[in-house]
Amino acid sequence: MSECHCGSGRAFEACCGPILAGERAAPTAEALMRARYSAYQTGDIAFLGESLHPDFRFDWDEAATRRWSEQARWHGLEIIACEGGGPEDDTGMVEFVASYTEKGQLKRHHERSLFRKERGAWYYVEGKMPKPKTLRRETPKVGRNEPCPCGSGKKYKKCCGAN
């Protein structure tokens, strides 16, 4: 038995394998997210299409999905957060980061995915990239012509602010 691609620590045959094979439905939104990641890694493009919510399949690009799945070398999935998406819920959100290498460059796909359950089956609805957090300075910004805060007596632009 091989470990599941989704990083759950369980065997593929006991985790995402039966979901991808259609032997059982994903019980939660997170389980469907993990199965979709495994589908990208195994090249199961049909599952990726079937797990899309029917209302959102109109603009799915199967060829682009296939290219991404085949051309990327997948490294791992990290689940950041889940909101709802349990067995008794009808909607859920899963925030995740999928790491992969494409064209020799290491990349991270960070997404907040929305899921909806209909007639007992979970579907992927859409994903959005989270907005970056705003950074706030703890100290006032030093102007280029102000004295350097290191105490050298030089202007900031000629000391610590020099490029």
C-alpha positions in Angstrom: 0.0 0.0 0.0 1.3 3.4 -0.9 0.7 6.6 1.1 -2.0 8.9 -0.2 -0.9 11.8 -2.4 -3.0 14.3 -0.4 -0.7 14.1 2.7 -3.3 12.6 5.0 -0.9 10.0 6.2 -3.3 7.2 5.3 -2.9 4.7 2.5 -4.1 5.8 -0.9 -6.4 2.8 -1.1 -8.1 3.9 2.2 -8.2 7.6 1.5 -8.5 9.2 -1.9 -8.4 6.1 -4.1 -12.0 4.9 -3.5 -13.3 8.5 -4.1 -11.4 8.8 -7.4 -12.6 5.4 -8.5 -16.2 6.3 -7.7 -16.6 3.6 -5.1 -17.6 6.1 -2.4 -18.5 9.8 -2.3 -16.3 12.3 -0.4 -17.9 12.6 3.0 -16.7 16.2 3.6 -15.5 19.2 1.5 -12.0 18.6 2.8 -12.1 15.0 1.6 -13.1 16.2 -1.9 -10.3 18.8 -1.8 -7.8 16.1 -1.0 -9.2 13.8 -3.7 -9.0 16.6 -6.3 -5.3 17.2 -5.3 -4.7 13.4 -5.7 -6.5 13.6 -9.1 -4.1 16.3 -10.3 -1.2 14.2 -9.1 -2.4 11.0 -10.8 -3.7 12.7 -13.9 -7.4 11.8 -13.3 -8.8 14.6 -15.4 -12.2 13.0 -15.6 -12.6 13.1 -11.9 -11.7 16.8 -11.8 -14.4 17.5 -14.3 -17.0 15.4 -12.6 -16.3 16.9 -9.2 -17.0 20.4 -10.5 -20.4 21.7 -9.6 -22.6 21.3 -12.7 -23.5 25.1 -12.7 -19.8 25.9 -13.1 -18.6 23.4 -15.7 -19.4 25.8 -18.7 -16.0 27.5 -18.5 -13.8 24.6 -17.4 -10.9 24.1 -19.7 -10.2 20.4 -19.8 -7.1 20.7 -22.0 -5.5 23.4 -19.7 -6.3 21.2 -16.7 -4.6 18.2 -18.3 -1.5 20.3 -19.3 -1.1 21.6 -15.7 -1.6 18.1 -14.2 0.9 16.5 -16.6 3.5 19.3 -16.7 3.8 19.9 -13.0 5.7 17.8 -10.5 3.4 17.8 -7.4 5.1 18.0 -4.0 2.4 18.2 -1.4 -0.9 19.6 -0.1 -1.2 21.7 3.0 -4.7 22.3 4.4 -4.7 25.8 6.1 -8.3 26.1 7.2 -11.7 24.6 6.8 -15.0 26.4 7.5 -18.1 24.2 7.4 -18.0 21.4 4.9 -18.8 18.7 7.4 -21.0 15.6 6.7 -24.1 17.5 7.9 -23.3 20.8 6.1 -24.4 22.0 2.6 -21.5 24.4 2.0 -17.9 24.6 3.0 -14.6 26.4 2.4 -11.2 24.8 2.3 -8.1 27.0 2.3 -5.0 25.2 1.0 -1.6 25.5 -0.5 -0.5 23.0 -3.2 3.3 23.0 -3.9 4.6 21.9 -7.3 7.4 22.5 -9.7 6.7 23.7 -13.2 9.3 24.5 -15.8 12.0 24.0 -13.2 10.5 26.6 -10.9 9.0 25.8 -7.4 5.5 27.3 -7.1 2.8 27.4 -4.4 -0.9 27.6 -5.4 -2.7 29.2 -2.4 -6.5 29.1 -2.7 -9.7 29.4 -0.7 -12.0 26.9 -2.4 -15.8 26.9 -2.0 -17.8 23.6 -2.0 -21.5 22.8 -2.2 -23.2 19.6 -1.4 -26.2 18.6 -3.5 -28.1 15.3 -3.3 -25.5 13.9 -1.0 -22.5 14.7 -3.2 -19.9 17.4 -2.6 -18.8 19.6 -5.6 -16.1 22.1 -6.1 -17.7 25.5 -6.9 -14.9 28.0 -7.3 -11.6 29.1 -5.8 -10.2 32.5 -5.0 -6.7 33.6 -4.1 -6.6 35.0 -0.6 -5.7 38.7 -0.4 -2.3 39.3 1.1 -2.2 40.7 4.6 -1.4 44.3 5.0 1.9 44.9 6.7 2.0 47.8 9.2 5.2 49.4 10.3 5.9 49.4 14.0 8.1 52.5 13.7 7.8 55.6 11.5 9.4 55.4 8.0 12.9 57.0 7.8 13.1 59.6 5.1 16.1 59.5 2.7 17.5 62.8 3.9 17.0 62.2 7.6 19.8 61.1 9.9 20.4 57.4 9.8 18.8 55.7 12.9 22.0 53.6 13.3 23.7 56.6 14.9 26.4 57.0 12.3 25.7 60.7 11.8 25.3 60.2 8.0 22.1 60.7 6.1 20.0 57.5 5.8 20.4 57.4 2.0 24.2 57.4 2.3 24.3 54.8 5.1 21.8 52.0 5.8 19.4 53.1 3.0 22.1 52.9 0.3 21.1 50.4 -2.4 
